[in-house]
């Protein structure tokens, strides 16, 4: 159960890798300061990189119909050390509302937050309610007393008895609710709308976040869960039961909420075929059991339209029992290690690739700039040393070096003036781009669609109004894309000219990447179309439907729009940063060189003394370059899952 490569070990390795990156970035910042290569522009980029690593999280959503064993699987994966089920997962008593498990690294405390189901009638979205602690019921959790903590966590399974009309007003479909036998004419609904559990666990402390979702009724009645929370998950674990196979309600969840055209589960969607222990047949032997599991696995993959490799048979119940009893044979038979391996190989690896693409490549480009500048400084010092023999200082050669350095300095000084002028031009371009995605413009679109929706009395009219909202957004982003491409062409021309005039052949412009935002809004439009066409929403009272549209769809669009705004605001400053950084570093180095050579020419020190000083400077500079090379090697080190794969591959070859 504690074999090398287990989930906890790999998440720890992932965390250690990120910590090492943070350390190297901090080293690079100090190194820049020590070598007088630091600037505010570079500082901003480094700060953003550090924030990306510190705030990084990995979210896995567990989705499936009631009684498929989602919560039991979470207990087996994360809470077996307590020796009991911490989250309610026994028959008739399980998670009734979307539940998020994580560790609050800011507050550094264990707690349970519960949002009353009645908040569904408010004008605030779930996202807005998260920022208002007064609306939540809070319980402290004491992990030193698991029995009491288990009783507190049982709150997530609480239900309340209400009249059917109240259930409908809260967004539930009456035909999917359980009738209250103690109160005829009443139905049972979840007592809570959302649960947030901050609990100290090694994996949660390392940034792992789990989303546990209830069954089909909850998915259908909480649009924000399906529009925003599920798509934000890096991966989906879809739970099925080996004893029932793929039921019609399972297929509804899969088709409507997981395998949709607009799904963005970048690390993958996987089916977990739970409760395989019902197929264990000790009379007919292990091979018969394996054949039975293989058949169910193939059948499941065929129905869902995915690869058999993406269907994992497990027994969460037996896996939990094995972990509590420390029974390795039972643990392996439960096949829980295979699920852990999948999370490592597919989901963690995806996160590592994201960090590599979004941060490491950018950081290596900056470091390469700095190394190029330091190599130029080294060449200059070596030329100065050649002008100083042990017995004689060639002042004429030094003057020629000073003159050449002055010419180079003038060149880079003029380049910086030109670049600052280009940057001002970029700022004016940026202002034009910002206007297209400004906050006021977005709120204008919101006000317009609100008016149209309020005046619409028919379903087609409301559909046209909702559609018009996205037409306005897409028009803005299409214009942004067109104007952004023109701006990127201008930036490309500046770089080509610069690279032709200098030795900096490695410099490349930073792209705007506006296209990804256009795609994101189009995907949201598809979700909005599904929301609009949902029969339940079409039958909903107009005021409630409008409120839902604004709380869910418009809020998600606002979040996307703010993301676009930040990118557009930052890009004009950053687009020319690589050549600005290179020119600034070269100018500073040449300033030092000119001052140093003139001091050598003017002072009365002997050639031997000057040569020794130059030798010391060259030695120190080589040490600085060695430090830079070491940082380069450390930053380029492969991520842990890649190392693990190489080890596995080598082992398999051997």
C-alpha positions as CSV (number, residue, x, y, z in Angstrom):
1,X,0.0,0.0,0.0
2,X,3.0,2.3,0.4
3,X,4.8,1.3,-2.7
4,X,6.9,3.8,-4.6
5,X,4.9,5.9,-6.9
6,X,1.7,5.9,-4.7
7,X,-0.6,8.9,-5.0
8,X,0.6,10.6,-1.8
9,X,4.2,10.2,-2.8
10,X,3.7,11.5,-6.3
11,X,1.7,14.5,-5.1
12,X,4.5,15.2,-2.6
13,X,7.0,14.9,-5.4
14,X,4.9,17.4,-7.5
15,X,4.8,19.8,-4.5
16,X,8.6,19.4,-4.0
17,X,9.2,20.1,-7.7
18,X,7.1,23.3,-7.5
19,X,8.9,24.3,-4.3
20,X,12.2,23.9,-6.1
21,X,11.0,26.0,-8.9
22,X,9.9,28.7,-6.4
23,X,13.4,28.5,-4.9
24,X,15.1,28.8,-8.3
25,X,13.0,31.8,-9.3
26,X,13.9,33.5,-6.0
27,X,17.5,32.7,-6.6
28,X,17.3,34.2,-10.1
29,X,15.7,37.4,-8.7
30,X,18.6,37.8,-6.2
31,X,21.1,36.9,-8.9
32,X,19.7,39.7,-11.1
33,X,20.0,42.2,-8.2
34,X,23.6,41.1,-7.4
35,X,24.6,41.6,-11.1
36,X,22.7,45.0,-11.5
37,X,20.4,43.4,-14.1
38,X,17.2,43.9,-12.2
39,X,14.3,46.0,-13.5
40,X,10.7,46.6,-12.6
41,X,9.4,44.9,-15.8
42,X,11.4,41.8,-15.0
43,X,10.3,41.9,-11.4
44,X,6.6,42.0,-12.5
45,X,7.0,38.9,-14.6
46,X,8.9,37.0,-11.9
47,X,6.2,38.0,-9.3
48,X,3.4,36.6,-11.6
49,X,5.4,33.4,-12.0
50,X,5.7,32.9,-8.3
51,X,2.0,33.6,-7.7
52,X,1.1,31.0,-10.4
53,X,3.1,28.4,-8.5
54,X,2.0,29.3,-5.0
55,X,-1.7,29.5,-5.9
56,X,-1.6,26.4,-8.1
57,X,-4.3,23.8,-7.4
58,X,-5.4,20.5,-8.9
59,X,-9.1,19.9,-8.9
60,X,-10.7,16.4,-9.5
61,X,-14.5,16.2,-9.7
62,X,-16.2,12.9,-8.7
63,X,-19.5,12.7,-10.6
64,X,-22.2,10.0,-10.8
65,X,-25.7,9.0,-9.9
66,X,-26.7,8.4,-6.2
67,X,-25.4,5.2,-4.6
68,X,-22.6,4.7,-7.1
69,X,-20.0,5.0,-4.3
70,X,-18.5,8.5,-5.0
71,X,-18.1,9.4,-1.3
72,X,-17.0,5.9,-0.4
73,X,-14.2,6.2,-3.0
74,X,-13.2,9.6,-1.5
75,X,-13.1,8.0,1.9
76,X,-10.9,5.2,0.6
77,X,-8.5,7.5,-1.2
78,X,-8.1,10.2,1.4
79,X,-9.5,9.3,4.9
80,X,-8.5,5.7,5.5
81,X,-6.0,6.8,8.1
82,X,-8.8,7.7,10.5
83,X,-9.8,4.1,10.6
84,X,-13.5,4.8,9.7
85,X,-15.7,6.5,7.1
86,X,-15.3,10.3,7.7
87,X,-17.7,11.4,5.1
88,X,-21.2,9.9,5.2
89,X,-21.3,7.1,2.6
90,X,-23.4,4.3,4.0
91,X,-26.7,3.3,2.5
92,X,-29.4,5.9,2.9
93,X,-27.0,8.5,4.3
94,X,-24.7,10.1,1.9
95,X,-23.6,13.5,0.5
96,X,-26.7,15.5,-0.5
97,X,-25.1,18.6,-1.9
98,X,-22.0,19.6,-3.9
99,X,-19.1,19.2,-1.5
100,X,-15.6,20.7,-1.9
101,X,-12.7,19.2,0.0
102,X,-9.4,21.2,0.3
103,X,-7.2,22.8,2.9
104,X,-7.5,26.5,3.5
105,X,-3.8,27.5,3.5
106,X,-4.6,31.1,4.3
107,X,-6.8,30.4,7.4
108,X,-4.7,27.3,8.3
109,X,-7.7,25.7,10.1
110,X,-10.1,22.8,9.7
111,X,-13.7,23.7,9.3
112,X,-17.0,22.9,7.6
113,X,-19.0,25.6,5.9
114,X,-22.6,25.0,4.8
115,X,-24.7,27.2,2.6
116,X,-28.5,26.9,3.3
117,X,-30.6,25.6,0.4
118,X,-32.9,28.7,0.7
119,X,-30.2,30.9,-0.8
120,X,-31.3,29.6,-4.2
121,X,-34.1,32.2,-4.0
122,X,-31.6,35.1,-3.5
123,X,-30.4,37.3,-6.3
124,X,-26.8,36.4,-5.5
125,X,-24.9,33.8,-7.5
126,X,-23.0,31.0,-5.8
127,X,-19.8,32.8,-6.7
128,X,-21.0,35.9,-5.0
129,X,-22.2,34.0,-1.9
130,X,-18.8,32.5,-1.5
131,X,-17.5,36.0,-0.7
132,X,-20.1,36.6,2.0
133,X,-19.3,34.4,5.1
134,X,-22.5,35.7,6.9
135,X,-24.6,33.5,4.6
136,X,-22.8,30.3,5.6
137,X,-23.2,28.1,8.7
138,X,-19.8,27.2,10.1
139,X,-18.6,24.3,12.2
140,X,-15.1,23.8,13.5
141,X,-13.5,20.4,12.9
142,X,-11.1,18.8,15.4
143,X,-9.1,16.2,13.7
144,X,-7.7,15.0,17.0
145,X,-11.1,13.5,17.7
146,X,-12.2,11.6,14.6
147,X,-15.5,10.4,16.1
148,X,-16.8,14.0,16.8
149,X,-15.4,15.2,13.4
150,X,-17.3,12.4,11.7
151,X,-20.6,13.4,13.4
152,X,-20.1,17.1,12.3
153,X,-19.3,16.0,8.7
154,X,-22.6,14.0,8.7
155,X,-24.3,17.4,8.3
156,X,-23.7,17.2,4.5
157,X,-26.2,14.4,4.4
158,X,-29.0,16.3,6.1
159,X,-32.3,16.7,4.3
160,X,-35.4,18.7,5.1
161,X,-39.1,18.1,4.5
162,X,-40.9,20.7,2.3
163,X,-44.1,21.1,0.3
164,X,-43.7,20.2,-3.4
165,X,-44.3,23.8,-4.5
166,X,-41.5,25.0,-2.3
167,X,-39.2,22.3,-3.8
168,X,-40.1,23.5,-7.3
169,X,-39.4,27.1,-6.3
170,X,-36.0,26.0,-5.2
171,X,-35.3,24.4,-8.6
172,X,-36.0,20.8,-7.8
173,X,-38.0,18.4,-10.0
174,X,-40.7,16.8,-7.9
175,X,-40.7,13.5,-9.7
176,X,-37.0,13.0,-8.8
177,X,-37.5,13.7,-5.1
178,X,-38.1,11.2,-2.3
179,X,-41.5,11.5,-0.6
180,X,-41.4,12.1,3.2
181,X,-43.1,9.0,4.7
182,X,-43.5,10.8,8.0
183,X,-45.2,13.8,6.4
184,X,-47.6,12.7,3.7
185,X,-47.7,15.3,0.9
186,X,-44.2,16.5,1.6
187,X,-40.9,15.8,-0.2
188,X,-37.3,15.6,1.0
189,X,-34.7,18.0,-0.3
190,X,-31.1,18.6,0.7
191,X,-30.8,21.0,3.7
192,X,-27.7,22.6,2.2
193,X,-26.9,24.0,-1.2
194,X,-23.1,23.7,-1.0
195,X,-20.5,22.4,1.5
196,X,-16.9,23.4,1.8
197,X,-14.6,21.3,4.0
198,X,-11.2,22.5,4.9
199,X,-9.3,19.6,6.4
200,X,-5.6,19.1,7.1
201,X,-4.5,16.3,4.8
202,X,-1.1,16.0,3.1
203,X,-2.6,16.0,-0.4
204,X,-5.0,18.9,0.3
205,X,-2.2,20.9,1.9
206,X,-0.3,20.4,-1.4
207,X,-3.1,22.0,-3.4
208,X,-5.3,19.0,-4.3
209,X,-9.0,19.9,-4.3
210,X,-11.9,17.4,-4.6
211,X,-15.4,18.1,-5.8
212,X,-17.9,15.5,-4.7
213,X,-21.3,15.9,-6.5
214,X,-24.6,14.3,-5.7
215,X,-26.8,12.6,-8.2
216,X,-28.7,13.7,-11.4
217,X,-31.3,15.7,-9.5
218,X,-28.7,17.9,-7.9
219,X,-26.8,18.3,-11.2
220,X,-29.9,19.4,-13.0
221,X,-31.1,21.8,-10.2
222,X,-27.8,23.6,-9.6
223,X,-26.9,25.2,-13.0
224,X,-23.8,26.9,-11.6
225,X,-22.4,23.4,-10.7
226,X,-22.7,22.3,-14.4
227,X,-21.9,25.6,-16.1
228,X,-19.0,26.7,-13.9
229,X,-17.7,24.3,-11.2
230,X,-17.6,21.0,-13.2
231,X,-15.9,22.6,-16.3
232,X,-13.3,24.2,-14.1
233,X,-12.2,20.8,-12.8
234,X,-9.0,19.5,-14.3
235,X,-10.3,16.0,-14.5
236,X,-13.6,14.1,-14.0
237,X,-13.9,10.7,-12.3
238,X,-17.3,9.3,-13.4
239,X,-18.6,6.7,-11.0
240,X,-20.6,3.7,-12.2
241,X,-21.7,0.5,-10.4
242,X,-20.5,-2.9,-11.6
243,X,-23.8,-4.5,-10.3
244,X,-26.1,-2.2,-12.3
245,X,-23.9,-1.4,-15.4
246,X,-24.6,1.8,-17.3
247,X,-28.2,2.8,-16.5
248,X,-30.3,5.4,-18.3
249,X,-29.7,8.0,-15.6
250,X,-25.9,7.3,-15.8
251,X,-26.1,7.9,-19.5
252,X,-28.0,11.2,-19.0
253,X,-25.3,12.5,-16.6
254,X,-22.5,11.4,-19.0
255,X,-24.1,12.9,-22.1
256,X,-25.5,16.1,-20.6
257,X,-22.8,17.1,-18.1
258,X,-19.5,15.3,-18.9
259,X,-19.0,14.2,-22.5
260,X,-20.5,17.4,-24.0
261,X,-19.0,19.3,-26.9
262,X,-18.1,22.2,-24.7
263,X,-16.4,20.2,-21.9
264,X,-12.9,21.3,-21.0
265,X,-11.6,18.6,-18.7
266,X,-8.0,19.1,-20.0
267,X,-6.5,16.3,-17.9
268,X,-9.2,13.8,-19.0
269,X,-12.5,12.1,-18.3
270,X,-12.4,8.7,-16.7
271,X,-15.0,6.2,-15.8
272,X,-14.6,4.2,-12.5
273,X,-16.6,1.0,-12.4
274,X,-17.1,0.6,-8.7
275,X,-18.3,-2.3,-6.6
276,X,-16.4,-5.0,-8.5
277,X,-16.4,-7.1,-5.4
278,X,-20.0,-8.2,-6.3
279,X,-18.3,-10.0,-9.3
280,X,-15.8,-11.8,-7.1
281,X,-16.6,-15.4,-7.3
282,X,-14.4,-17.5,-5.0
283,X,-16.1,-20.8,-6.2
284,X,-15.2,-20.4,-9.9
285,X,-11.8,-18.9,-9.3
286,X,-9.8,-15.7,-10.0
287,X,-9.7,-16.1,-13.8
288,X,-13.5,-16.3,-14.0
289,X,-13.7,-13.1,-11.9
290,X,-11.1,-11.3,-14.2
291,X,-13.1,-12.4,-17.3
292,X,-16.3,-11.0,-15.8
293,X,-14.7,-7.7,-14.9
294,X,-13.1,-7.4,-18.4
295,X,-16.5,-8.0,-20.0
296,X,-18.2,-5.3,-17.9
297,X,-15.3,-3.0,-18.6
298,X,-15.6,-3.4,-22.4
299,X,-19.3,-3.0,-22.2
300,X,-19.0,0.2,-20.2
301,X,-16.3,1.7,-22.6
302,X,-18.5,0.8,-25.6
303,X,-21.6,2.5,-24.1
304,X,-19.7,5.7,-23.1
305,X,-17.7,5.9,-26.3
306,X,-14.3,5.9,-24.5
307,X,-11.2,3.6,-24.5
308,X,-11.3,0.6,-22.2
309,X,-8.0,1.9,-20.7
310,X,-10.1,4.9,-19.4
311,X,-12.5,2.6,-17.5
312,X,-11.1,1.5,-14.2
313,X,-12.7,-1.3,-12.2
314,X,-12.4,-0.8,-8.4
315,X,-13.9,-1.7,-5.1
316,X,-13.9,1.4,-3.0
317,X,-15.5,-0.5,-0.1
318,X,-12.8,-3.2,-0.1
319,X,-10.1,-0.7,-0.8
320,X,-11.1,1.3,2.3
321,X,-11.3,-1.9,4.4
322,X,-7.9,-3.0,3.2
323,X,-6.3,0.3,4.1
324,X,-7.8,0.3,7.5
325,X,-6.7,-3.3,8.1
326,X,-3.4,-2.8,6.3
327,X,-4.2,-5.8,4.1
328,X,-1.9,-5.5,1.0
329,X,-3.5,-8.5,-0.8
330,X,-7.0,-7.1,-0.4
331,X,-5.8,-3.6,-1.3
332,X,-4.3,-4.9,-4.6
333,X,-7.4,-7.0,-5.3
334,X,-9.6,-3.8,-4.8
335,X,-7.6,-2.3,-7.8
336,X,-7.5,1.0,-6.0
337,X,-3.7,1.3,-6.8
338,X,-4.7,1.4,-10.5
339,X,-6.9,4.5,-9.9
340,X,-4.1,6.1,-8.0
341,X,-1.7,5.4,-10.9
342,X,-4.1,6.9,-13.4
343,X,-4.3,10.1,-11.3
344,X,-0.5,10.2,-11.2
345,X,0.1,9.3,-14.9
346,X,-2.6,11.4,-16.5
347,X,-3.8,14.1,-14.2
348,X,-0.7,15.2,-12.4
349,X,1.3,15.0,-15.6
350,X,-1.1,17.4,-17.3
351,X,-0.6,19.9,-14.5
352,X,3.1,19.6,-14.8
353,X,2.9,20.2,-18.6
354,X,0.7,23.3,-17.9
355,X,3.4,24.8,-15.6
356,X,6.1,24.0,-18.1
357,X,4.2,25.7,-21.0
358,X,3.0,28.7,-19.0
359,X,5.9,29.4,-16.7
360,X,9.1,27.5,-17.3
361,X,9.6,28.3,-21.0
362,X,9.0,32.0,-20.2
363,X,11.5,31.9,-17.3
364,X,14.1,30.2,-19.3
365,X,13.8,32.9,-22.0
366,X,14.5,35.6,-19.4
367,X,17.4,33.6,-18.0
368,X,18.8,33.1,-21.5
369,X,18.7,36.9,-21.9
370,X,20.6,37.5,-18.7
371,X,23.2,34.9,-19.6
372,X,23.7,36.5,-23.0
373,X,24.3,39.8,-21.3
374,X,26.8,38.3,-18.9
375,X,28.7,36.6,-21.7
376,X,29.1,40.0,-23.4
377,X,30.4,41.4,-20.1
378,X,32.9,38.5,-19.9
379,X,34.2,39.1,-23.5
380,X,34.7,42.8,-22.6
381,X,36.7,42.0,-19.5
382,X,38.9,39.5,-21.4
383,X,39.6,42.2,-24.1
384,X,40.6,44.6,-21.3
385,X,42.9,42.0,-19.8
386,X,44.6,41.4,-23.1
387,X,45.5,45.1,-23.1
388,X,47.3,44.7,-19.7
389,X,50.3,42.4,-19.7
390,X,52.3,41.6,-16.6
391,X,54.6,44.6,-17.2
392,X,52.8,47.0,-19.5
393,X,49.4,48.6,-19.8
394,X,48.4,49.4,-23.5
395,X,46.5,52.6,-22.9
396,X,45.9,53.1,-26.6
397,X,44.2,49.7,-26.8
398,X,42.1,50.6,-23.8
399,X,41.1,53.9,-25.3
400,X,40.0,52.0,-28.5
401,X,38.0,49.6,-26.3
402,X,36.4,52.5,-24.5
403,X,35.5,54.1,-27.9
404,X,34.0,50.9,-29.1
405,X,32.1,50.4,-25.9
406,X,30.9,54.0,-26.1
407,X,29.6,53.4,-29.7
408,X,27.9,50.2,-28.5
409,X,26.4,52.1,-25.6
410,X,25.1,54.8,-27.9
411,X,23.6,52.1,-30.1
412,X,21.7,50.5,-27.2
413,X,20.8,53.9,-25.8
414,X,19.2,54.8,-29.1
415,X,17.6,51.4,-29.3
416,X,16.0,51.9,-25.9
417,X,14.7,55.4,-26.9
418,X,13.2,53.8,-30.0
419,X,11.7,50.9,-28.0
420,X,10.2,53.3,-25.4
421,X,8.7,55.2,-28.3
422,X,7.4,51.8,-29.7
423,X,6.1,51.0,-26.3
424,X,4.1,54.2,-26.1
425,X,2.7,53.3,-29.5
426,X,1.8,49.9,-28.1
427,X,0.1,51.6,-25.1
428,X,-2.1,53.6,-27.5
429,X,-2.9,50.3,-29.3
430,X,-3.5,48.7,-25.9
431,X,-6.0,51.5,-25.0
432,X,-7.9,50.7,-28.2
433,X,-7.9,47.0,-27.4
434,X,-9.0,47.7,-23.8
435,X,-12.0,49.7,-25.0
436,X,-13.2,46.6,-26.8
437,X,-13.2,44.5,-23.6
438,X,-13.7,47.3,-21.0
439,X,-15.8,46.7,-17.9
440,X,-18.2,49.5,-18.9
441,X,-18.8,48.0,-22.3
442,X,-19.6,44.6,-20.7
443,X,-22.0,46.1,-18.2
444,X,-23.7,47.9,-21.1
445,X,-24.3,44.6,-22.8
446,X,-25.7,43.2,-19.5
447,X,-28.1,46.1,-19.0
448,X,-29.2,45.7,-22.6
449,X,-30.0,42.0,-22.3
450,X,-31.7,42.6,-18.9
451,X,-34.0,45.1,-20.6
452,X,-34.7,42.7,-23.5
453,X,-35.4,39.8,-21.2
454,X,-37.7,41.8,-19.0
455,X,-39.7,42.9,-22.0
456,X,-39.9,39.4,-23.5
457,X,-43.1,37.5,-22.7
458,X,-42.5,34.4,-24.9
459,X,-39.9,31.6,-24.8
460,X,-38.6,32.5,-28.3
461,X,-38.3,36.1,-27.3
462,X,-36.2,35.3,-24.2
463,X,-34.1,32.9,-26.3
464,X,-33.4,35.7,-28.8
465,X,-32.4,38.1,-25.9
466,X,-30.0,35.5,-24.4
467,X,-28.5,34.8,-27.8
468,X,-28.1,38.5,-28.5
469,X,-26.0,38.8,-25.3
470,X,-23.5,36.4,-26.8
471,X,-23.6,38.0,-30.2
472,X,-22.5,41.3,-28.5
473,X,-19.7,39.5,-26.6
474,X,-18.5,37.6,-29.7
475,X,-18.5,40.8,-31.8
476,X,-16.3,42.5,-29.3
477,X,-13.9,39.6,-29.1
478,X,-13.8,39.1,-32.9
479,X,-12.8,42.8,-33.2
480,X,-10.3,42.3,-30.4
481,X,-8.8,39.3,-32.4
482,X,-8.6,41.4,-35.6
483,X,-7.0,44.4,-33.9
484,X,-4.8,42.2,-31.8
485,X,-3.4,40.5,-34.9
486,X,-2.6,43.9,-36.4
487,X,-0.8,44.8,-33.2
488,X,1.1,41.5,-33.1
489,X,2.2,42.1,-36.7
490,X,3.6,45.4,-35.7
491,X,5.4,43.8,-32.7
492,X,6.8,41.1,-35.0
493,X,8.2,43.8,-37.4
494,X,9.9,45.5,-34.4
495,X,11.5,42.2,-33.3
496,X,12.7,41.4,-36.8
497,X,14.3,44.8,-37.1
498,X,15.9,44.5,-33.7
499,X,17.3,41.0,-34.3
500,X,18.8,42.1,-37.6
501,X,20.7,45.0,-35.9
502,X,21.9,43.0,-32.9
503,X,23.3,39.6,-32.0
504,X,20.2,38.7,-30.1
505,X,18.9,36.1,-32.4
506,X,17.1,34.2,-29.6
507,X,14.6,36.9,-28.8
508,X,10.9,36.3,-29.7
509,X,7.8,38.4,-29.1
510,X,5.3,37.5,-26.4
511,X,1.9,36.8,-28.2
512,X,-1.4,38.2,-27.1
513,X,-3.2,34.8,-27.4
514,X,-6.7,36.5,-27.8
515,X,-8.0,33.5,-29.7
516,X,-8.3,31.3,-26.6
517,X,-10.8,33.9,-25.1
518,X,-12.9,33.8,-28.3
519,X,-13.0,30.0,-28.0
520,X,-13.9,30.2,-24.2
521,X,-16.9,32.6,-24.9
522,X,-18.1,30.4,-27.8
523,X,-18.0,27.4,-25.5
524,X,-19.9,29.3,-22.8
525,X,-22.5,30.2,-25.5
526,X,-23.0,26.5,-26.2
527,X,-23.6,25.9,-22.4
528,X,-26.0,28.8,-22.4
529,X,-27.9,27.2,-25.3
530,X,-28.2,24.0,-23.4
531,X,-29.4,25.9,-20.3
532,X,-31.9,27.8,-22.5
533,X,-33.2,24.6,-24.1
534,X,-33.5,22.7,-20.9
535,X,-37.2,21.7,-20.6
536,X,-37.2,22.5,-16.9
537,X,-35.9,26.0,-17.5
538,X,-38.4,26.6,-20.3
539,X,-41.2,25.8,-17.9
540,X,-39.7,28.0,-15.1
541,X,-41.4,31.2,-14.1
542,X,-39.9,34.2,-16.1
543,X,-38.5,36.1,-13.1
544,X,-36.8,33.0,-11.7
545,X,-35.4,32.1,-15.1
546,X,-33.9,35.6,-15.6
547,X,-32.4,35.5,-12.2
548,X,-30.8,32.1,-12.9
549,X,-29.5,33.3,-16.3
550,X,-27.8,36.3,-14.6
551,X,-26.5,34.3,-11.6
552,X,-25.0,31.5,-13.7
553,X,-24.4,32.4,-17.3
554,X,-23.7,36.2,-17.0
555,X,-21.5,35.7,-13.9
556,X,-19.4,33.1,-15.8
557,X,-19.2,35.5,-18.8
558,X,-18.1,38.3,-16.4
559,X,-15.3,36.1,-15.1
560,X,-14.2,35.3,-18.6
561,X,-14.4,39.0,-19.6
562,X,-12.3,40.0,-16.6
563,X,-9.7,37.5,-17.6
564,X,-9.6,38.9,-21.1
565,X,-9.3,42.4,-19.7
566,X,-6.3,41.5,-17.5
567,X,-4.5,39.9,-20.5
568,X,-5.2,42.9,-22.8
569,X,-4.1,45.3,-20.1
570,X,-0.8,43.4,-19.5
571,X,0.2,42.5,-23.0
572,X,1.2,46.0,-24.4
573,X,3.6,46.3,-21.5
574,X,5.0,42.8,-21.9
575,X,5.1,42.4,-25.7
576,X,8.4,44.2,-26.1
577,X,9.8,43.1,-22.7
578,X,12.4,40.6,-24.1
579,X,14.1,43.1,-26.3
580,X,13.7,45.9,-23.7
581,X,15.3,43.6,-21.1
582,X,18.2,42.7,-23.4
583,X,18.8,46.3,-24.4
584,X,18.7,47.5,-20.8
585,X,21.1,44.8,-19.6
586,X,23.5,45.6,-22.5
587,X,23.4,49.3,-21.8
588,X,24.1,48.8,-18.1
589,X,27.0,46.4,-18.8
590,X,28.5,48.9,-21.2
591,X,28.2,51.7,-18.7
592,X,30.2,49.7,-16.2
593,X,32.8,48.8,-18.9
594,X,33.3,52.4,-20.0
595,X,33.7,53.6,-16.4
596,X,36.1,50.8,-15.7
597,X,38.3,51.4,-18.7
598,X,38.5,55.1,-18.1
599,X,39.5,54.5,-14.5
600,X,42.2,52.2,-15.8
601,X,43.5,54.8,-18.2
602,X,43.4,57.6,-15.7
603,X,44.7,56.0,-12.5
604,X,48.3,55.4,-11.6
605,X,48.0,51.7,-10.8
606,X,50.5,49.4,-12.5
607,X,49.7,46.9,-15.2
608,X,50.3,44.0,-12.9
609,X,47.8,45.3,-10.3
610,X,45.1,46.1,-13.0
611,X,45.6,42.6,-14.6
612,X,45.1,41.1,-11.1
613,X,41.9,43.1,-10.6
614,X,40.6,42.0,-14.1
615,X,41.5,38.4,-13.3
616,X,39.4,38.7,-10.1
617,X,36.5,40.3,-12.0
618,X,36.7,37.5,-14.7
619,X,36.8,34.8,-12.0
620,X,33.8,36.3,-10.2
621,X,31.9,36.7,-13.5
622,X,32.6,33.1,-14.4
623,X,31.2,32.1,-10.9
624,X,28.1,34.1,-11.7
625,X,27.7,32.4,-15.0
626,X,28.1,29.0,-13.3
627,X,25.3,30.0,-10.9
628,X,23.2,30.9,-13.9
629,X,24.0,27.6,-15.6
630,X,23.1,25.8,-12.4
631,X,19.8,27.6,-12.2
632,X,19.1,26.8,-15.9
633,X,19.8,23.1,-15.2
634,X,17.6,23.1,-12.1
635,X,14.7,24.9,-13.9
636,X,14.9,22.5,-16.9
637,X,14.8,19.4,-14.7
638,X,11.9,17.2,-15.8
639,X,8.8,17.0,-13.7
640,X,8.4,14.0,-11.3
641,X,5.9,12.0,-13.4
642,X,8.2,12.3,-16.4
643,X,11.1,11.0,-14.4
644,X,8.9,8.2,-13.0
645,X,7.9,7.2,-16.6
646,X,11.5,7.1,-17.7
647,X,12.4,4.9,-14.8
648,X,9.4,2.6,-15.6
649,X,10.4,2.5,-19.3
650,X,14.1,1.7,-18.5
651,X,12.9,-1.0,-16.1
652,X,10.6,-2.6,-18.7
653,X,13.4,-2.6,-21.2
654,X,15.8,-4.2,-18.8
